[in-house]
Amino acid sequence: MQSKMQTFSGLAFGNVFKKKASKVTGGPPAGNAPPPPTLINKIKYQPGGPVIKKDKRQSSSRFNISKNRELQKLPLLSETQQGNEREELFIQKLRQCCVLFDFESDPLSDLKWKEVKRTALHEMVEYVTKNKNVITEAIYPEAVNMFAVNLFRTLPPSSNPNGAEFDPEEDEPTLEAAWPHLQLVYEFFLRLLESQDFQPSIARRYIDQKFVLQLLELFDSEDPRERDFLKTTLHRIYGKFLGLRAYIRKQINNVFYRFIYETEHHNGIAELLEILGSIINGFALPLKEEHKVFLLKVLLPLHKAKSLSVYHPQLAYCVVQFLEKDPSLTEPVIRNLLKFWPKTHSPKEVMFLNELEEILDVIEPAEFQKVMDPLFRQLAKCVSSPHFQVAERALYYWNNEYIMSLISDNYSVILPIMYPAFYKNSRSHWNKTIHGLIYNALKLFMEMNQKVFDECTTHYCQERHRERKLIKDRDEAWMRVEALAMKHPNYNNVTNKGTTNNTSYILPQHIDNSPPDEDGDTDQTPLTLEKIEAKANEAKKMTNVNKVKPLLRRKSDLPQDSYTMRALSDHKRADEYLVTPPDPNNC
């Protein structure tokens, strides 16, 4: 049932990753599910309008273009004798690839030398991948320097720094013009890190804290292909260099703090959360205090940002991983979610409901009892929401077997909270689908315990009667005040100045004064099982006509850039799923 909430176009690719559903994305078994991968082409699932050819939306970083760009084509590594001669040629090629070219202002310049560099990079990727004992000690500083020269640069300014939030369904990313070379540099460095010959004890002289900090700065790149390679590269470094693990986590925290409390703009939050999701998966038990602080002070405040939809699946995964490792964190997590609950942003509210159900799927019964009162008071508000997708998503909770078992065990507490919202909206909500879902929920409640259900019905009717009596008494009191005022000698003078003699009073807005429905039921008509079943079946028939509508759609028919679409679809991930090896030293 949860997949039905994908009707929200703003959430078409923001659904919470469920371990139970990892087979949907072709991932590993559900028992040890990795974090959900960040999508590269976020608009490829939208049928949208026609694809047309228009100006490339590219931007080039601030590279220091080399003055001498005429490269000599060197011999192939495979044709050179093994030993010092091949090592020297390898170093020459690495130094040759430190030459930087202009891809933005004059993309047609130096085409011959650009191809020489591209060929050399491709050859080195193949060489490191297919050969053993080729990464000697002399190669490490040259390889790291080549990576740094090509990639550590000033990123271009944001294409929309102060405007509305990035909408991944509508807005195409700005691609890096120098990507033909950058991609091969990333691939080479990854093959180097993954090689059996790679020795972290030697590499740590060059891959240090400064290197990691510069790498993290690149995560703000607008090109999703580069962020995907960065994600895998940083994850490999985290796995290989145990001494850098705490530093990497600390610097990622700093990126999040800056995003939450200062800028509210960063392009790589989803990728960083995906890395952290894999890291959290490997945390040793019991959790260290610093990890709990990270959850409460960093992850949960990330729910406040306007751009939550861009990274919510990865964020929800991280939160659920923490709760699976330490159930005692459930109460502070849920109370913080309720504190950050959106008041006027319905798509965001649906995301919160998605995540909350993920949490309830792993909650312990004892922890559930600590939060069920405020939790279901919020759900009652969601059921009463005039936005039908918010109400619909909340009502889908009653299709979750585990949640229903928790409700059944705490029936006498939950039903009195939910009954007024159910009863009122079963008659007054404008959407017929909501009527059917409410009647199904009422039917489940009635089948659990008929006696308690009848008591709630009686209590609700008595409360409604008491409210109506209070309104009537208040109205009569005002009429008596009006009658006394009319006897005052100055009454006519006051009314002549603009006060009208009107004894009709507006009733308070929180009181439901809706008329009887088409069956003649009023708000004091008791519900029966037969009536609930009949209403549910009737609502189900009326909602079947909407099943032909597509679940996913673009918000508009704006034409898509053919170059951008092709570039993103051609991108091949270095690693679809991130899995962090266990930490033997509990770093």
Buried (B, 14 or more C-beta within 10 A) or exposed (E): BBEEBBBBBBBBBBBBBBBEBBEEEEBEEEEEBBBBBBBBBBBEBBEBEEBEEEEBBBBBBEBEBBEEBEBEEBEEBEEBEEEEEBBEBBBBBBEBBBBBBBBBEEBEEBEEBBEBBBBBBEBBBBBBBEBEEBBBEEBBBBBBBBBBBBBBBEBBEBBEEEEEBBBBBBBBBBBBBBBBBBBBBBBBBBBBBBBEEBEBEBBBEBBBEEBBBEBBBBBBBBBBBBBBBBBBBBBBBBBBBBEBBEBBBEBBBEBBEEBBEEEEBBBBBBBBBBBBBBBBBBBBEEBEEEBBEBBBEBBBBBBBBEBBBBBBBBBBBBBBBBBBBBBBBBBBBBBBBBEBBBEEBBBBBBBBBBBBBBBBBBBEEEBBBBBBEBBBEBBBBBBBBEBBBBBBBBBBBBBBEEBBEBBBBBBEEBBBBBBBBBBBBBBEBEBBBBBBBBBBBBBBBBEBBEEBBEBBBEEBBEEBEEBBEEBEEEEEEEEEEBEEBEEEEEBEEEEEEEEEEEEEEEBEEEEBEEEEBEEEBEBEBEBEEEBBBEBBEEBBEEBEEEEEEEEBBBEEEEEBBBBBBEBBEEBEBBBEBBBBEEBEEEB
